[in-house]
Amino acid sequence: MSTPPPLDTLSKKQLKKEKIKEEKKKRQDESAATSAAASLSITEDPLSTNYGDISLPDMGKKWTPVGSLNEELNNQEVLIRGRVQATRPVGKNISFIVLRGRMGFTVQCVLTVADGVVSRQMVKFASGLNKESFVDVVGIVSVPSQPIKGATQQVEVQVRKIYCINKSVSNLPINIEDAARSEVDIENALQAGEQLVRVNQDTRLNYRVLDIRTPANQGIFRVQSQVGNIFRQFLLSKEFVEIHTPKLIAGSSEGGSAVFRLDYKGQPACLAQSPQLHKQMAICGDFNRVFEVGPVFRAEDSFTHRHLCEFTGLDVEMEIDEHYSEVMDIVDALFVEIFDSLNEKCETDLEAIRKQYPFEPLKYLRRTLRRYLQRRCSNAKGTNTRIFFSFSEAGVDVNPLGDLNTETERKLGQLVLEKYGTEFYILHQYPLAVRPFYTMPSYDDPAYSNSFDVFIRGEEIISGAQRVHVPEFLEARAKACNIDVKTISTYIDAFSGVGSFDTPAVDSEDANVPSVEPYFQLAVMGRGKPDFVIDDQVGIECGFYSCVHLEIKYVSAGRGKGTVWDTSPQIRNRMYHHQPEDLFHHYVHGSVRVLQSSHCDSHQYGAPPHGGFGVGLERVVMLFCALNNIRKTSLFPRDPLRIAP
């Protein structure tokens, strides 16, 4: 080591540098001495092996969950693990530690100096543990004579060994106790002249990993898990198939501009606004009934309490046999099952949520209320027998061809609750102009649609409908919604059906002639041009809004128009100009084929009538628990201003 030059030969600048070096060396020596003393004190402590910082101890014993600690374990030794929620030393000989285990259960652990059991060094070590540090404790369960106010478990653990598995920082950005405090407690404290810490929404989300440790948040996301679990179990029991669709797609799946666009290997692409197109294609692939649980992306600049740019979608699609009410039947049974299950199986979680965010249990009926949306004056057949909802009762004026705004939905919810005693209900037959391009128009009024929305506590949670399954009309609807048809050509092609067959000649004078086989079964829709031609001459005019399976039995080419025999007389008589008896006076001769639009290829795809719905998982939980912001039910929310953590 070189000898430093004499001080009298150094300049002022050099003297300053030497002084800094000396102070640094002094600090290093003091630190080393402190470490050596600490090491010496532990070494000198005969109980030093019973505490300290270790990584993963090999305890070789059975673990006991904190939530399982009770009086039945009195005087028994247990091994527990949890986070340090609070420490309270009492002098040098006693220290209390509140340990928090899984699901928010807490227990009070006590260290008391005793020869050969607990040393002062051990008490000091435990008292110095930082909040939220992970520790393992071995101790004896005891039952105190007085109730324990600061823990959920009404027993104590007399500590014999304590090890810190992972140490947290000393100054946490938010205190879990503060984050778990309710607004009611804060307001009550203010009235008493005491000011408690309020953790605001942005701070919570910035340090979400700490925020979700609170009992209420633990309850929220366990409830959310149960919603997804029952959703899946119920649909599987109804012979639905779970599918997984791509989230990178070539074009918009819903229409509009609220889509995240990106470059996909030199090609324009989007993040899926929903699995709509692909779940319909799965139906065309003969899956009959499908569902999916997956992410949904919406590039909306919506700074509201109920909108996110990414959320978890619960989507369902199914074939329709007779009427789109079959889809609403599934919604009805599914959500009653979900609500029943939450009330039965999540009682503890709901109570934890209610303690921080008080709310009343959701009111719902065993058979969900359904009402037609109020519409403009119409002479359509059957409308006089329907039960329409009158918004005038809610004290609001609604455009019969427009959508419902948030305030209207809220007032509607209040009226439904007062009039029918339910906070869960369905409105259907929405105006076509406010629905996605793939929505089927109503058969009796083209301004409306076979669609529905479902509400909880006055807010919409589900949007569903019967889908257009005829390619020509689907293409026209897509163009009307400013969607580039080329980007969804494979989707439209899935609904195309090309088929032909030859039929033998039948005696036209025989009114009781049997059905001609084979017959061609498919769903029909057309307007402005025929869907069928006979010998390339005569087109069959079908009801524009029909959506039923048709069995083409006999058709007359002689009258200049044909006849369709529908297996459902009610639908047939309502939708077609031709009388049923026409069937027996004419016969099929030649071949029948389906006309195709130019964009469809010659593959025999075909599509059955079908419908479905989608619901946001986060919104369901938010409204079931009457929370005021959807960000509370999104684990790591993404909104127009947040993309981290």
C-alpha positions in Angstrom: 0.0 0.0 0.0 1.4 3.4 -1.0 2.1 6.0 1.8 0.0 9.2 1.4 2.0 12.4 0.9 2.5 14.8 3.8 -0.4 17.1 4.3 1.7 20.3 4.1 2.6 19.5 0.6 -1.0 19.1 -0.7 -3.1 21.8 -2.3 -6.6 22.7 -0.9 -8.2 20.5 -3.6 -6.1 17.5 -2.7 -6.7 18.1 1.0 -10.4 18.0 0.4 -10.1 14.7 -1.5 -8.1 13.1 1.2 -10.6 14.1 3.8 -13.4 12.5 1.8 -11.4 9.3 1.6 -10.8 9.3 5.4 -14.5 9.7 6.1 -15.5 7.0 3.7 -13.0 4.6 5.3 -14.3 5.5 8.7 -17.9 4.7 7.7 -16.8 1.3 6.2 -14.9 0.4 9.4 -18.0 1.3 11.5 -20.2 -0.8 9.3 -17.9 -3.7 9.5 -17.7 -3.4 13.3 -21.6 -3.3 13.5 -21.9 -6.4 11.4 -19.3 -8.2 13.4 -21.0 -7.3 16.6 -24.4 -8.5 15.3 -22.8 -11.7 14.1 -21.1 -12.1 17.5 -24.3 -11.5 19.4 -26.1 -14.1 17.3 -23.3 -16.5 17.7 -23.2 -15.9 21.4 -27.0 -16.5 21.5 -27.6 -20.2 22.2 -31.0 -19.9 20.5 -29.7 -18.3 17.3 -30.8 -21.2 15.2 -34.4 -20.5 16.1 -34.6 -17.2 14.1 -33.0 -15.2 11.3 -33.1 -14.7 7.6 -33.2 -17.8 5.5 -34.3 -18.6 2.0 -36.3 -21.9 2.0 -36.2 -23.8 5.3 -36.6 -27.5 5.4 -38.9 -27.7 8.4 -40.0 -31.3 7.7 -43.4 -30.8 9.3 -47.0 -30.4 8.3 -48.1 -26.8 7.5 -51.3 -25.4 9.1 -53.2 -22.7 7.2 -53.8 -19.6 9.3 -57.5 -19.8 8.6 -57.6 -23.3 10.3 -56.2 -22.1 13.6 -58.9 -22.6 16.3 -59.5 -23.7 19.9 -59.3 -27.4 18.9 -55.6 -27.0 18.3 -55.0 -25.7 21.9 -51.5 -26.7 23.2 -50.5 -28.2 19.9 -47.4 -27.2 17.9 -48.1 -25.7 14.5 -46.1 -24.5 11.5 -47.6 -21.5 9.7 -46.5 -19.1 7.0 -47.7 -15.6 6.2 -47.0 -11.9 5.9 -46.2 -9.6 8.7 -49.2 -7.4 8.9 -48.2 -5.5 12.1 -45.6 -5.7 14.9 -45.9 -4.3 18.4 -42.9 -4.7 20.8 -43.6 -4.3 24.5 -40.3 -3.5 26.1 -37.4 -5.7 25.4 -39.0 -9.0 26.6 -42.3 -9.2 24.7 -43.3 -8.6 21.1 -46.6 -9.2 19.3 -46.8 -10.0 15.6 -50.0 -10.2 13.5 -49.4 -12.7 10.8 -51.7 -12.7 7.7 -52.2 -15.9 5.8 -54.1 -16.9 2.7 -57.6 -15.4 2.0 -56.9 -12.6 4.5 -57.0 -14.7 7.7 -54.9 -13.3 10.5 -53.5 -14.6 13.8 -51.6 -12.9 16.7 -48.2 -14.4 17.4 -46.5 -13.7 20.7 -42.8 -13.8 21.6 -42.0 -13.8 25.3 -38.4 -14.1 26.7 -38.0 -17.4 28.5 -34.8 -19.3 29.3 -34.1 -21.9 26.7 -37.1 -20.9 24.6 -37.0 -17.3 23.5 -34.1 -14.9 23.9 -34.0 -11.1 23.9 -32.1 -11.2 20.5 -35.0 -13.2 19.1 -37.6 -10.7 20.3 -35.5 -7.9 18.9 -35.2 -9.7 15.5 -39.0 -10.2 15.4 -39.8 -6.6 16.4 -37.6 -5.4 13.5 -39.4 -7.3 10.8 -40.8 -5.0 8.1 -44.5 -5.1 7.2 -45.4 -7.5 4.4 -42.3 -9.6 4.9 -42.9 -13.3 4.4 -42.1 -15.4 7.6 -42.4 -18.9 8.8 -43.4 -19.5 12.4 -43.3 -22.5 14.7 -45.3 -22.2 17.9 -47.8 -23.5 20.4 -51.5 -22.6 20.0 -53.0 -21.1 23.1 -56.5 -19.7 23.9 -56.5 -16.3 25.5 -59.0 -15.4 28.2 -60.0 -12.2 26.4 -61.3 -11.8 22.7 -58.6 -10.8 20.2 -59.7 -7.6 18.4 -56.8 -7.3 16.0 -57.0 -10.7 14.3 -59.6 -13.0 12.7 -58.5 -16.1 14.6 -59.4 -16.2 18.3 -56.3 -18.0 19.3 -52.6 -17.0 19.8 -49.4 -18.7 18.7 -46.6 -18.7 21.3 -43.6 -18.4 19.0 -40.8 -20.9 19.4 -39.1 -20.3 16.0 -39.4 -17.5 13.4 -37.6 -17.2 10.1 -37.8 -14.4 7.5 -38.2 -16.0 4.1 -38.3 -12.8 2.1 -38.0 -9.2 3.5 -40.0 -6.3 2.2 -38.8 -2.7 2.0 -39.1 -0.7 5.2 -41.2 2.1 3.6 -44.1 0.7 1.6 -45.7 3.1 -1.0 -49.2 2.2 0.5 -50.1 0.7 3.8 -52.4 -2.3 3.5 -54.3 -1.2 6.5 -55.0 2.1 4.8 -55.9 0.4 1.5 -58.4 -1.8 3.4 -60.2 1.1 5.1 -63.8 1.8 4.0 -65.2 5.2 3.1 -67.6 4.9 6.0 -64.7 4.6 8.5 -63.0 7.6 6.9 -66.1 9.7 7.1 -66.9 8.6 10.7 -63.4 9.5 11.7 -63.7 13.0 10.1 -66.8 13.6 12.1 -65.0 12.6 15.2 -62.2 15.1 14.4 -59.7 12.4 13.3 -58.2 12.3 9.8 -57.4 8.8 8.4 -55.4 8.1 5.3 -57.5 7.7 2.1 -55.8 5.7 -0.7 -57.1 7.1 -4.0 -57.8 5.0 -7.1 -54.7 5.9 -9.1 -52.4 5.2 -6.2 -54.0 1.8 -5.8 -53.6 0.9 -9.4 -50.0 2.2 -9.5 -49.2 -0.3 -6.7 -51.7 -2.9 -7.6 -49.7 -5.8 -6.2 -50.1 -4.3 -2.7 -53.7 -3.1 -3.2 -55.0 -6.6 -4.2 -53.8 -8.0 -0.8 -56.7 -6.3 1.0 -59.5 -8.6 2.2 -62.0 -6.8 -0.1 -59.9 -7.2 -3.2 -59.2 -10.8 -2.3 -62.9 -11.3 -2.1 -63.6 -9.5 -5.4 -61.3 -11.7 -7.4 -62.4 -14.9 -5.8 -66.0 -13.9 -6.7 -64.8 -13.2 -10.2 -63.2 -16.7 -10.3 -66.5 -18.3 -9.2 -68.4 -16.4 -12.0 -66.1 -17.8 -14.6 -66.3 -21.3 -13.1 -70.1 -21.4 -13.0 -70.3 -19.9 -16.5 -68.1 -22.8 -17.8 -69.7 -25.5 -15.8 -73.3 -24.5 -16.7 -72.6 -24.3 -20.5 -70.7 -27.6 -20.5 -73.8 -29.2 -18.8 -75.9 -27.8 -21.7 -73.7 -29.5 -24.3 -71.7 -26.4 -25.3 -68.1 -26.7 -26.5 -65.4 -24.4 -25.3 -63.4 -22.9 -28.1 -60.4 -20.5 -28.3 -60.4 -18.0 -31.1 -57.6 -15.8 -32.5 -57.2 -12.2 -31.1 -55.2 -11.1 -34.1 -57.5 -10.6 -37.0 -57.5 -9.0 -40.5 -60.4 -6.6 -40.0 -62.9 -5.2 -37.5 -65.2 -7.7 -35.8 -67.8 -5.3 -34.6 -67.6 -2.3 -36.9 -66.8 1.3 -36.1 -63.5 2.9 -35.3 -62.9 1.6 -31.8 -60.3 -0.9 -32.9 -56.6 -1.3 -32.1 -54.7 -1.5 -35.4 -51.3 -2.9 -35.9 -48.8 -4.2 -38.5 -48.8 -7.9 -38.8 -45.7 -8.9 -40.9 -46.4 -6.2 -43.4 -50.2 -6.7 -43.4 -52.7 -4.5 -41.6 -54.3 -6.2 -38.7 -56.5 -5.6 -35.6 -56.9 -6.8 -32.1 -60.3 -8.6 -31.9 -63.1 -6.5 -30.5 -64.9 -9.8 -29.8 -64.7 -13.4 -30.9 -67.9 -12.8 -32.8 -66.8 -13.7 -36.3 -64.9 -16.9 -35.3 -67.5 -18.2 -32.9 -70.1 -17.9 -35.7 -67.7 -19.7 -38.0 -67.5 -22.5 -35.4 -71.3 -22.8 -35.6 -70.9 -23.1 -39.3 -68.4 -25.9 -38.6 -71.2 -27.9 -37.0 -70.2 -27.4 -33.3 -73.9 -26.5 -32.7 -73.2 -24.7 -29.3 -69.9 -23.0 -28.4 -68.6 -20.6 -25.7 -65.3 -18.8 -25.0 -63.6 -17.0 -22.1 -61.0 -14.7 -23.4 -59.6 -11.1 -23.8 -61.5 -8.5 -25.7 -60.1 -5.2 -27.0 -61.9 -1.9 -27.5 -60.0 1.3 -28.5 -62.7 3.6 -27.1 -61.7 6.8 -25.5 -64.3 6.2 -22.8 -63.3 7.7 -19.4 -66.3 6.2 -17.6 -66.8 4.1 -14.5 -67.8 1.0 -16.6 -65.5 1.0 -19.7 -62.1 -0.6 -20.3 -59.9 -0.9 -23.3 -59.3 -4.6 -22.5 -61.6 -6.9 -20.6 -62.4 -10.5 -20.2 -65.3 -11.6 -22.5 -67.7 -14.4 -21.8 -69.1 -15.3 -25.2 -71.8 -17.7 -26.3 -73.1 -18.8 -29.7 -75.7 -21.4 -30.5 -77.9 -22.8 -33.3 -81.5 -21.6 -33.1 -84.3 -24.1 -33.7 -87.3 -21.9 -33.9 -86.9 -18.4 -32.3 -84.2 -16.2 -30.9 -85.8 -16.4 -27.5 -83.9 -19.7 -27.1 -80.8 -17.6 -26.6 -82.5 -15.5 -24.0 -83.6 -18.7 -22.3 -79.9 -19.6 -21.9 -79.1 -16.2 -20.5 -81.9 -16.5 -18.0 -81.0 -19.9 -16.6 -77.2 -19.2 -16.7 -77.3 -16.0 -14.7 -79.8 -17.2 -12.2 -77.4 -20.1 -11.6 -74.5 -17.8 -11.3 -76.3 -15.5 -8.8 -77.4 -18.5 -6.7 -73.9 -20.0 -6.7 -72.3 -16.7 -5.6 -74.8 -16.2 -2.7 -74.3 -19.8 -1.6 -70.6 -20.5 -2.1 -69.0 -17.0 -1.7 -70.6 -15.8 1.5 -67.3 -15.1 3.2 -65.9 -13.3 0.2 -69.0 -11.2 -0.2 -68.9 -10.2 3.4 -65.2 -9.1 3.0 -66.3 -7.0 0.1 -69.3 -5.6 1.9 -67.2 -4.6 4.9 -65.1 -2.2 2.8 -67.7 -1.4 0.1 -71.2 -1.8 1.6 -73.9 -3.0 -0.7 -77.4 -4.7 -0.7 -77.8 -8.2 -2.2 -78.9 -8.2 -5.8 -82.6 -8.7 -6.3 -83.6 -11.1 -9.1 -86.5 -13.3 -10.1 -86.5 -17.1 -10.5 -87.7 -16.4 -14.1 -86.1 -13.3 -15.5 -88.3 -10.4 -16.5 -88.4 -9.8 -20.3 -89.9 -6.8 -22.1 -90.0 -5.5 -25.7 -88.4 -2.2 -26.1 -90.8 0.7 -26.8 -91.0 1.2 -30.5 -92.6 3.6 -32.9 -96.2 3.1 -33.9 -96.5 0.0 -36.0 -99.2 -2.0 -37.7 -97.0 -5.1 -37.8 -98.9 -8.3 -37.1 -98.6 -9.6 -33.5 -97.4 -6.3 -31.9 -100.7 -5.8 -30.2 -100.1 -8.9 -28.2 -96.7 -8.0 -27.0 -95.8 -6.4 -23.6 -93.8 -3.3 -24.4 -91.9 -1.2 -21.9 -93.1 2.4 -21.8 -90.3 4.8 -21.1 -92.8 7.5 -20.4 -93.3 5.7 -17.0 -89.7 6.4 -16.3 -90.1 10.0 -17.0 -87.8 10.1 -20.1 -88.3 10.7 -23.8 -86.6 8.0 -25.9 -86.0 8.1 -29.6 -87.7 4.9 -30.8 -85.0 4.3 -33.4 -82.1 5.3 -31.1 -80.1 3.6 -28.4 -80.4 4.0 -24.6 -78.0 6.4 -22.9 -76.6 5.8 -19.4 -79.1 8.1 -17.7 -82.0 6.4 -19.4 -80.7 3.0 -18.4 -80.4 4.2 -14.8 -83.9 5.5 -14.6 -85.2 2.4 -16.3 -83.5 0.3 -13.6 -85.2 2.3 -10.8 -88.6 1.9 -12.4 -88.2 -1.9 -13.0 -87.1 -2.3 -9.4 -90.1 -0.4 -8.1 -92.6 -2.0 -10.4 -91.4 -5.6 -10.6 -89.1 -6.0 -7.6 -86.0 -7.1 -9.7 -82.7 -5.6 -10.6 -82.0 -8.2 -13.3 -84.0 -8.0 -16.5 -84.0 -8.3 -20.3 -85.1 -5.8 -23.0 -85.3 -7.0 -26.6 -86.1 -5.9 -30.2 -83.6 -3.0 -30.3 -83.5 -0.7 -33.3 -81.4 -2.2 -36.1 -79.4 1.0 -36.6 -77.7 0.7 -33.2 -76.7 -2.9 -33.4 -73.7 -4.6 -35.1 -73.8 -5.4 -38.8 -74.3 -9.1 -38.2 -77.6 -8.6 -36.3 -80.8 -10.2 -37.8 -83.6 -7.7 -38.6 -87.0 -8.2 -37.1 -89.4 -10.1 -39.4 -92.2 -7.7 -38.9 -90.4 -4.3 -38.9 -87.0 -3.8 -40.7 -86.2 -0.9 -38.5 -85.9 -3.2 -35.5 -83.9 -6.4 -34.8 -84.0 -9.7 -33.1 -81.6 -8.5 -30.4 -81.6 -8.0 -26.7 -79.7 -6.4 -23.8 -79.5 -7.6 -20.2 -79.3 -5.2 -17.3 -78.1 -5.4 -13.7 -78.9 -2.5 -11.3 -79.8 -0.2 -14.2 -76.7 -0.9 -16.2 -76.3 -3.0 -19.4 -74.1 -6.0 -19.0 -75.0 -8.3 -22.0 -75.6 -7.6 -25.6 -77.0 -10.5 -27.7 -79.0 -11.2 -30.9 -79.9 -13.6 -33.7 -77.2 -13.3 -36.4 -77.6 -12.8 -40.1 -76.6 -16.1 -41.7 -77.2 -15.3 -45.4 -74.0 -14.0 -47.2 -75.7 -11.5 -49.5 -77.4 -9.6 -46.8 -74.4 -10.0 -44.4 -72.2 -8.4 -47.0 -74.7 -5.5 -47.5 -74.9 -5.0 -43.7 -71.1 -4.9 -43.4 -70.8 -2.3 -46.1 -73.5 -0.2 -44.5 -71.4 -0.3 -41.3 -68.2 0.9 -43.2 -66.5 -2.5 -42.8 -64.1 -3.5 -45.6 -65.7 -6.7 -46.9 -62.4 -8.1 -48.1 -61.1 -8.2 -44.5 -64.0 -10.5 -43.5 -64.4 -12.5 -46.7 -63.6 -15.8 -45.0 -66.3 -15.1 -42.4 -68.9 -14.3 -45.1 -67.9 -17.3 -47.1 -68.6 -19.5 -44.1 -72.3 -18.6 -44.6 -72.4 -19.4 -48.3 -74.2 -22.5 -49.5 -74.2 -23.8 -53.0 -76.1 -27.0 -53.8 -78.2 -28.6 -56.5 -80.2 -31.7 -57.0 -82.3 -33.3 -59.8 -85.8 -34.5 -59.0 -88.1 -36.8 -60.9 -91.2 -35.7 -62.6 -94.5 -36.2 -60.7 -98.1 -36.4 -61.8 -99.4 -32.8 -61.5 -103.0 -34.0 -61.3 -102.4 -36.1 -58.2 -103.3 -33.9 -55.2 -102.1 -36.5 -52.7 -98.7 -37.1 -54.3 -96.1 -37.9 -51.7 -93.0 -35.8 -51.0 -90.4 -35.8 -53.7 -87.0 -37.0 -52.5 -84.4 -36.0 -52.1 -85.4 -32.6 -50.7 -83.0 -29.7 -50.1 -83.0 -28.3 -46.5 -81.5 -24.9 -45.8 -82.3 -21.5 -44.3 -83.6 -18.8 -46.6 -83.4 -15.0 -46.8 -83.7 -12.8 -49.8 -84.8 -9.4 -50.9 -84.7 -7.7 -54.3 -83.5 -10.9 -56.1 -84.5 -14.5 -55.9 -82.8 -17.0 -53.7 -83.8 -20.0 -55.9 -84.4 -20.5 -59.6 -86.1 -23.4 -61.4 -84.6 -24.2 -64.7 -83.0 -20.8 -64.5 -86.4 -19.2 -65.2 -88.5 -18.7 -62.1 -87.5 -17.3 -58.8 -89.1 -18.2 -55.5 -90.1 -15.1 -53.5 -89.5 -15.7 -49.8 -90.2 -13.5 -46.8 -87.3 -11.1 -46.3 -86.9 -11.6 -42.6 -87.5 -15.3 -42.4 -85.0 -17.4 -40.6 -86.3 -21.0 -40.6 -85.3 -24.3 -42.1 -87.2 -24.9 -45.3 -87.9 -28.1 -47.0 -88.5 -27.6 -50.7 -91.0 -30.2 -51.7 -92.9 -29.0 -54.8 -92.5 -25.9 -56.9 -94.5 -24.8 -59.9 -92.7 -23.3 -62.8 -95.9 -22.8 -64.8 -97.4 -20.0 -62.8 -94.4 -17.7 -63.0 -93.7 -18.1 -59.3 -93.0 -20.9 -56.9 -94.2 -22.3 -53.7 -92.3 -23.1 -50.5 -93.5 -25.6 -48.0 -92.3 -24.8 -44.5 -92.4 -27.4 -41.8 -93.6 -24.8 -39.3 -97.2 -23.8 -40.3 -97.2 -20.8 -38.0 -94.1 -19.3 -39.5 -95.2 -20.3 -43.0 -98.6 -18.6 -42.8 -97.0 -15.5 -41.4 -94.2 -15.0 -43.8 -95.1 -16.3 -47.2 -97.5 -15.1 -49.8 -98.2 -18.6 -51.0 -101.0 -20.7 -49.4 -100.2 -24.1 -48.0 -102.7 -25.8 -50.4 -100.7 -24.6 -53.4 -98.3 -27.4 -52.5 -100.6 -30.1 -53.7 -101.4 -28.6 -57.1 -97.9 -28.3 -58.5 -94.8 -30.4 -58.9 -91.0 -30.0 -59.2 -89.5 -30.7 -62.5 -85.8 -30.2 -63.4 -83.1 -28.9 -61.1 -83.0 -26.4 -58.2 -79.9 -24.4 -57.3 -79.0 -21.5 -54.9 -77.8 -18.3 -56.5 -74.5 -16.9 -55.0 -73.1 -13.4 -54.9 -69.9 -12.8 -56.8 -67.6 -12.8 -53.8 -68.4 -16.3 -52.6 -66.6 -19.3 -53.9 -68.1 -22.6 -54.9 -67.6 -24.4 -51.7 -70.7 -25.9 -50.1 -70.4 -24.1 -46.7 -73.9 -23.3 -45.5 -75.0 -21.9 -42.2 -77.8 -22.7 -39.7 -79.9 -20.0 -38.0 -78.0 -19.0 -34.9 -77.5 -16.4 -32.2 -75.6 -15.6 -29.1 -74.4 -13.0 -26.7 -71.3 -11.5 -25.0 -70.8 -10.2 -21.5 -67.9 -8.6 -19.7 -66.7 -10.6 -16.7 -65.5 -7.5 -14.9 -68.9 -5.7 -15.4 -70.8 -8.6 -14.0 -68.8 -8.6 -10.8 -68.9 -4.8 -10.5 -72.7 -4.7 -10.7 -73.4 -7.8 -8.6 -71.3 -6.2 -5.8 -72.7 -2.7 -6.6 -69.1 -1.3 -6.9 -68.7 2.2 -8.3 -65.9 1.5 -10.8 -65.0 -1.3 -13.1 -61.3 -0.8 -12.3 -62.0 -2.4 -9.0 -62.9 -5.7 -10.7 -60.1 -5.7 -13.2 -56.9 -7.2 -11.8 -54.6 -5.0 -13.9 -57.0 -2.6 -15.7 -56.3 -1.1 -19.2 -58.0 2.1 -19.9 -57.2 5.0 -22.3 -54.6 6.3 -19.8 -53.2 3.2 -18.3 -51.1 0.4 -19.7 -49.1 -0.5 -16.6 -48.5 -2.3 -14.4 
